[in-house]
Amino acid sequence: MQIYAPEPDYLPLSPELQTFYELNSIRRKLGLGVLVQNRQLDSAAQNHLRYIVRNLPDDASAYGHTEQYDRPQFTGSGPTERAQFAGYPGTAGENLGGANFVFHLSPAYNFLNTISHARLMLDQCATDIGIGYAVLNDRGNELNPLVLNFGNQLTSAGYSLCQKNSGQFFFHYPYDGQTGVPLSMTPEDPNPVPDLPKDKTGNDDWLNGTSAAMIFGFERSAVIEQLDATVTEINTQKTLGVRLFWWNSTRYPNPHRDRHIAYLVGYQPFKPKTTYKVTVNAVVSGAHIKRDFSFTTR
């Protein structure tokens, strides 16, 4: 497991540098190996931003993870192809998102308040990272896309060189004692929450229909066999109704079918300046595990 990352060469005070420091700080707190800046992945991220900036005025789908081969600035249909085009010797996953003025979160914390984006940011196999940022206004909307490429290097036989954790490894986010946790989940596309209410304009009501996302998991090769989790408001001992996403759920399946990781999302927002406790009861690869952690909202 990587415990040290060389100083990156992103510009001072840049979103890229802020994201790098924030993400590695959180990964250390959770017991995950840190990520090392990779200039090939930086190039892949910047290439994809050029594609978005060049094509978005004519093609709304350009703001996404897929590039069309017949469009200007094409360097690969998906994140791995674009990483390999830039010379990276492995596979890559990608996060793409813009400035978030509703939730007022910094880049890393914005992405982590999700399901699918957080999954990549807390991946136990990722070893490298490349980051790109662009100022972009489209039809009056300030998008300012940030691209994060997470790299998995491969062995000569083609297997991922995963960072290793012990068989009893357990991690969770928010981390224990964290403060300033958002009240609601950051919107993400595709939407992993199947039963969001609608707001007055008919759009998904993330602000009133979710709490902040909570994520917990075990060593990557482990399998969650049984699972129960509760979220309790400390002062009142009131239990918050939550959606529990995991691979064996029929109502809320883990959208990525990972068997070692699960997510919690409330049916309503957290209260401000309130402390909550999460209790996890699970059978994981034959072992019974009970864990508690707590955090306080903004």
C-alpha positions in Angstrom: 0.0 0.0 0.0 1.3 3.4 -0.9 1.8 5.6 2.1 3.8 8.4 0.4 3.0 10.5 -2.7 5.6 12.9 -4.1 4.7 16.6 -4.2 2.6 17.2 -7.4 3.4 20.0 -9.8 -0.1 21.4 -10.2 -0.3 25.2 -10.1 -0.5 26.8 -6.6 -4.1 27.5 -5.5 -5.5 25.6 -8.5 -8.5 23.3 -8.3 -6.2 20.4 -9.4 -3.9 21.0 -6.5 -6.7 21.4 -4.0 -8.4 18.2 -5.2 -5.1 16.2 -5.0 -4.4 17.3 -1.4 -7.9 16.8 -0.2 -8.4 13.4 -1.7 -5.1 12.0 -0.4 -5.8 13.4 3.0 -9.1 11.6 3.2 -7.7 8.4 1.8 -5.0 8.4 4.6 -7.7 9.0 7.2 -9.6 6.0 5.9 -6.6 3.7 5.7 -6.5 3.6 1.9 -3.2 4.0 0.0 -2.6 7.4 -1.4 -2.6 8.3 -5.1 0.4 9.5 -7.1 0.2 12.2 -9.7 0.7 10.7 -13.2 1.4 13.1 -16.0 0.1 10.8 -18.6 -3.2 10.7 -16.8 -3.0 14.5 -16.5 -2.7 14.6 -20.3 -5.6 12.3 -20.8 -7.8 14.5 -18.5 -6.7 17.7 -20.3 -7.3 16.0 -23.7 -10.8 15.2 -22.7 -11.4 18.7 -21.5 -10.3 20.0 -24.9 -12.8 17.6 -26.5 -15.6 18.9 -24.3 -14.8 22.6 -24.8 -14.5 22.2 -28.6 -17.7 20.1 -29.1 -20.1 21.1 -26.4 -21.5 24.1 -28.3 -22.8 21.7 -31.1 -23.3 18.5 -29.1 -24.7 18.5 -25.6 -23.5 14.8 -25.2 -19.9 16.0 -25.3 -20.1 16.8 -21.6 -19.8 13.1 -20.6 -17.4 10.2 -20.4 -17.7 9.1 -24.1 -16.0 10.7 -27.1 -17.2 10.2 -30.7 -14.4 9.2 -33.1 -15.6 11.6 -35.8 -15.5 14.7 -33.6 -12.6 17.2 -33.2 -10.1 16.5 -30.4 -11.0 12.8 -30.2 -8.4 10.8 -28.3 -10.4 7.7 -27.3 -13.9 6.6 -26.7 -13.6 5.9 -23.0 -11.3 6.8 -20.1 -9.0 3.8 -20.5 -8.6 4.4 -24.3 -7.8 8.0 -23.6 -5.3 7.1 -20.9 -3.6 4.6 -23.1 -3.5 7.2 -26.0 -1.6 9.4 -23.6 0.9 6.6 -22.9 -0.5 5.3 -19.6 0.3 1.5 -19.1 -2.9 0.4 -17.5 -6.6 1.0 -17.1 -8.4 4.1 -15.9 -11.7 5.3 -14.4 -13.0 8.8 -14.7 -14.9 11.4 -12.7 -16.3 14.4 -14.4 -18.1 17.2 -12.7 -18.5 21.0 -12.5 -18.6 23.8 -10.0 -21.3 23.2 -7.4 -22.7 26.4 -6.2 -25.8 24.8 -4.5 -23.8 22.7 -2.0 -20.7 25.0 -1.7 -18.4 22.0 -1.5 -14.7 22.0 -2.5 -13.9 19.7 -5.4 -13.0 16.4 -3.6 -15.7 16.7 -1.0 -18.3 17.5 -3.8 -17.4 14.2 -5.6 -17.3 12.2 -2.4 -20.9 13.2 -1.5 -22.1 10.7 -4.1 -22.3 7.0 -4.8 -20.6 6.3 -8.2 -18.1 9.1 -8.0 -17.1 8.2 -4.5 -16.6 4.6 -5.5 -13.7 5.6 -7.8 -12.2 8.1 -5.4 -12.0 5.5 -2.6 -11.1 2.6 -4.9 -8.5 0.2 -3.2 -7.0 -0.7 -6.6 -6.2 2.8 -7.8 -2.6 3.8 -7.6 -2.3 6.9 -9.8 -4.3 10.1 -10.5 -4.4 12.7 -13.2 -6.5 15.9 -12.9 -7.6 18.6 -15.4 -9.7 21.7 -15.0 -11.2 24.1 -17.5 -13.2 27.3 -17.2 -16.3 26.8 -19.4 -19.5 28.7 -19.8 -22.2 27.1 -22.0 -25.4 29.0 -22.8 -25.1 31.1 -19.7 -24.4 28.1 -17.5 -21.0 28.1 -15.7 -19.9 24.5 -16.0 -16.1 24.7 -15.1 -15.5 20.9 -15.6 -13.0 19.1 -13.5 -11.8 15.7 -14.8 -10.2 13.1 -12.5 -8.6 10.0 -14.0 -7.8 7.2 -11.6 -5.2 4.8 -12.9 -4.7 1.1 -12.2 -1.4 -0.2 -13.3 -1.2 -3.8 -14.6 1.1 -6.8 -14.2 2.7 -8.4 -17.1 -0.2 -10.9 -17.1 -2.7 -8.1 -17.3 -4.0 -8.0 -13.7 -4.4 -4.8 -11.7 -1.7 -4.0 -9.2 -4.1 -3.3 -6.4 -3.1 -1.6 -3.2 -3.5 -4.2 -0.5 -5.4 -4.0 2.8 -5.7 -6.6 5.5 -8.5 -9.2 5.5 -10.2 -7.4 8.5 -10.1 -4.0 6.8 -13.1 -1.7 7.2 -13.4 1.9 5.9 -16.2 4.4 5.9 -16.9 7.9 4.8 -17.7 10.3 6.4 -14.8 9.5 8.6 -15.2 9.2 12.3 -15.5 12.6 13.9 -15.8 14.5 10.6 -17.5 17.9 10.8 -19.1 20.0 8.1 -20.9 17.1 6.5 -23.5 18.3 3.9 -27.2 17.9 4.6 -28.0 16.4 1.2 -26.4 14.4 -1.5 -24.6 15.9 -4.5 -26.6 15.2 -7.7 -24.9 12.8 -10.0 -25.6 11.4 -13.5 -26.6 8.7 -14.0 -28.8 8.9 -11.0 -28.3 5.9 -8.7 -31.3 6.7 -6.4 -34.4 5.2 -8.0 -37.1 6.8 -5.9 -36.2 10.5 -5.6 -39.2 12.8 -5.2 -39.7 15.6 -7.7 -39.5 19.3 -7.0 -42.1 21.9 -8.1 -40.5 22.1 -11.6 -40.6 18.3 -12.1 -36.9 17.7 -11.6 -35.3 15.2 -9.1 -35.4 16.8 -5.7 -31.9 16.0 -4.3 -32.0 18.8 -1.7 -35.2 17.5 0.1 -35.2 13.8 -0.9 -31.7 12.8 0.2 -29.2 13.0 3.1 -25.5 13.3 2.4 -24.2 10.0 1.0 -22.5 7.6 3.5 -20.2 4.9 2.2 -18.6 1.9 3.9 -16.7 -1.1 2.8 -14.3 -4.0 3.4 -11.2 -5.5 1.9 -11.7 -5.6 -1.9 -11.9 -9.4 -2.2 -14.4 -9.7 0.7 -18.1 -10.5 0.2 -20.9 -8.9 2.2 -23.2 -11.8 3.0 -25.6 -10.2 5.4 -26.0 -6.5 6.1 -27.9 -4.1 8.3 -27.1 -0.4 9.0 -28.8 2.3 11.0 -28.3 6.0 11.3 -29.3 7.6 14.6 -29.5 11.3 15.6 -27.4 11.4 18.8 -29.3 14.1 20.7 -32.8 12.6 20.2 -31.9 8.9 19.6 -34.2 9.1 16.6 -33.5 6.7 13.8 -33.3 8.3 10.3 -34.9 6.4 7.5 -32.3 5.4 4.9 -31.9 3.6 1.7 -29.3 0.8 2.0 -27.5 0.1 -1.3 -25.6 -3.2 -1.5 -25.2 -5.9 -4.1 -27.8 -8.4 -2.7 -30.6 -5.8 -2.2 -33.6 -6.2 -4.4 -34.9 -2.7 -3.6 -31.6 -0.7 -3.6 -29.0 -2.8 -5.4 -25.4 -1.4 -5.5 -25.4 0.1 -9.0 -22.0 -1.3 -9.7 -22.6 -4.7 -8.0 -19.4 -4.5 -5.9 -19.7 -7.1 -3.2 -17.4 -5.5 -0.7 -19.0 -2.0 -0.5 -22.3 -0.4 0.5 -23.9 3.0 0.6 -26.5 4.8 2.7 -28.7 7.7 1.6 -31.5 9.1 3.7 -35.0 9.8 2.5 -34.7 13.3 3.8 -31.9 15.8 4.6 -29.8 15.7 7.7 -30.5 18.5 10.2 -27.9 21.2 10.4 -25.2 21.2 13.1 -26.3 17.8 14.3 -24.3 14.7 15.2 -25.3 11.3 13.8 -24.1 7.8 14.6 -23.9 5.0 11.9 -24.0 1.4 13.2 -23.1 -1.3 10.7 -23.9 -5.0 11.4 -22.6 -7.4 8.8 -21.5 -10.9 8.0 -18.5 -10.5 5.6 -16.8 -13.6 4.2 -18.1 -15.6 7.1 -17.1 -13.2 9.9 -19.6 -11.2 11.9 -18.5 -7.5 12.0 -20.1 -4.6 14.0 -18.8 -1.1 13.6 -19.9 2.4 14.7 -18.8 5.8 13.5 -20.2 9.3 13.9 -20.1 12.7 12.2 -21.5 16.2 12.5 -23.3 18.2 9.8 -22.6 21.7 8.7 
